[in-house]
Amino acid sequence: MSYDLIVIGTGPGGYVCAIRAAQLGLKVAAIDKRGTHGGTCLNVGCIPSKALLHASELFEEAGHSFKKLGIDVGTPKLDLPAMMAHKDATVKSNVQGIDFLFKKNKIDPFFGSATITAPGKVDVVLNDGSGTQSLEGKAIVIATGSDVANLPGITIDEKTVVSSTGAIALDKVPERLLVIGAGVIGLELGSVWSRLGAKVTVVEYLDRILPGMDGEVAKQFQRMLEKQGFAFKLGQKVTGVTPNGAGPVAVSFEPAAGGAAETLEADVVLVAVGRRPYTDGLGLEALGVERDTKGRVAVDAHYQSNVPGIYAIGDVIVGPMLAHKAEDEGVALAEILAGQKPHINYGIIPGVVYTMPEVAAIGQTEEELKAAGIEYRAGKFPFTANGRAKANLTTEGFVKVLADAKTDRVLGAHIVGAGAGDLIHEVAVLMEFGGSSEDLARTCHAHPTLSEAVKEAALAVDKRPIHI
């Protein structure tokens, strides 16, 4: 069976690459060993976690905010099985959507484990037990995504010591949840179970949360989470996680800089220390495909590895492990293979933490600008001064816009607040076109909206905000 393109992995990068290639007239095969399309993101990552984040946020609002708005529902009762059923239905709907898109675009799907036996050749051991299917393709793209990273000596059983996969499928609310890692995944899933009644403690090796995000945003956000009941143990190195049968799990840790050890017990421990590129079993060693020290496939500007005809995108190459980054790379590669010349601006890829309030960022942080010696001006506007935020009872947080001191070109924006993940995108569009803070400040924004805070932050770059 011969194809123009064989895609291995149908997560956000792989399925988007397959669809765009088919749109451009290429004959495409798509392989996934999971048995459903969508990869980690749609099956056990982005989509199900957001379903639980939304549901748990409404549960929290019903118990706390509704009465202030004149809605007295008494004490809300949690039906965890129903909440999990909503999550599962959301996943099923999204996965079936990809099945439909593959049929629409005449993409041949194969479910099984793929091995690249030679450039242009892939063997698929089919999940249904019917044997091995051999495929040939002019181009092969590795889009196998990433897997959960772990710490040495810790056994994840997905019951009491869980990864993100187990954390979205607990059958009861743990009384005590200990999260190892204060990154995006740990804080999001910690938020879900905190809202539903768990006492959450986060242990982090660094002396801050959300590494890589703007420092001021991280500090303010930590205070907000602490008000919600989170406890943080920062600058701590986990030295052991010891299950106790049906009893609590003991987690030992000590100061990263050295010092006295401490032990905490928890009903469930979530290991959220990041992810690693997943390229196991593809036959890359035998083919001589180069990888870096982190296991990522080394590629050129056109996403091609050192072996002609073998490409890679998404989490298995350098860059942030984000679904939308993988999607853009999938489109770009498909267009390259079709003879076009696409371009991705890697300096303008938004990142979002889907907690409540949300955290969103694009471009450079203040710390990065200072380290690079770039002179900049910062404008900041709090949601406490935004009329719509007051009406919505969502006044926590602020918008910060960073602009070049000489040219006024916007270099970055950072938002903590309700709807931050949506608000960040007007700055993304502005930056894509090389816009200035003056451009943003002089753009008329509807009133009353949360987006007015973005405009006011741009006005604050020139020290002329109206409402503070």
C-alpha positions, 0 to 999 in steps of 0.5 A: 500500500503506497502513500504520499505521506504516512503519519505516525501518531494522530494527536493534534500534530499528527491528525492536523498534518494528515488532514492538511496534506489530504486537502492539498491532494496527497494520499495519506495514511495515519497510524495510531496504537491507542485505538482512538485518534486524538492522542494524549490531548483528546483522550487523557489530557487537554480535553478531559481535564478541561471538562473537569475544570469547567464542571468543578468551577461551576460546582465551586461557584454554586457553593460560593458565588451564586448566593452573592448573585441572588441565586440561592441553591443551598449546598450543592451536592457532588455527583462525581460519577455524573461529572466523570460521565460528562468528561467521557462524553466530551472525549468521545465526541471529540474523538468521533469528530476526527473519525469523521474528518478522516473519512471526509478527507479520504485518509486511511486510518490504521490502529496498531504499533508502527515501526519504520523499517527503512526510509519510506517503509513502515510496518504496522502490527495491527491492534485487532490481531489480524497481523502486520500491514506493510506501508510505503510512503514518500514521506513519513512523519513522526508525531508520536507526542510525549509520555508522562515523566517520572522521578527515579524510584517512584512507581505510578500505579494510577490508583494512589500514586497517579499521573495526569491520566489517573488524576482525571479518573479518580473514583472518589475525592481524596481527602488529601492530595499531594501534587509533585510539581508546580507546573501547568498540569499539577496546578490544573488538576490540583484545582479540580480536586481542590474545588471538589473538597480535597486539601491540596499540597504542592511540592516543587523543586524550584523556589517558584511556581509556573517556571518560565512564566512571568515572575510577577504573574507567578507570585500573584497567582500563587497568592490566589491559589493559597486563598483557595486553600492550596499549600505550597512547599517550594524549593523542595526535593522529593526523596521518596514516595511510599505507598502503604497498602490501603493506607495513606502514601508517605511522601518524603522531601528535603530542601533542594539546597540541603537541610532537614527532611520532612514527610507528609501523608496523602490519600493520593499523590499526583506526579506532575513533573513534566513530560518526555518525548515518546519515540519508543519502538519506532526503530529510530536507532537502527535507522540512525535517526539523530536525537538530542540528550532529551530524546527529541528528534533533531530536525532541520528548518523543514522538520526533516531528520538527518534521514531523508524522507523521515520528518518529526513534529510536535512534542518529539522535537524542540519547543514547548509541548503544546497541542497548538504548537504541534498543530501549526507544525503539522500544517506547516509540514504538510504545506512544505511537502506540497511545495509551499513555503509556510512559516511559524513564528515561534516567538508568538505561541500563547501558553495558558493555565486553565485554572480559575483565574486563568493565566495566559502569556505570549512573547517575552517575560520581563525576566527574559527582556532584562536578561537580553538587555532589551529596554522596555516599558511595562503597562499594567491594569488590574481587573478590580478597575474593570466594570465587567469584572466587577459585575461578574465577581471576577476581579482577581488579577491583572493584564500586563503589556510589555513594549520596546522602549524605542519602537513601542512594538509589543514584545509580550503580554501576561494576564492572570484573570478570568478568561485570560486564555481568550483575552491573550489572543488579541495581543497574539494577532497584534504581535503577529503583525508587529503592532505597537502598544499605541495600536492596541491602545487606540483600538476601540474595545466594546464596553463593558468587556473584560477585554477593556483591561487589555486596552487599558494595560496598553494605555498604561505603557504610555502612563495614560490609563483612564480608569486607574 
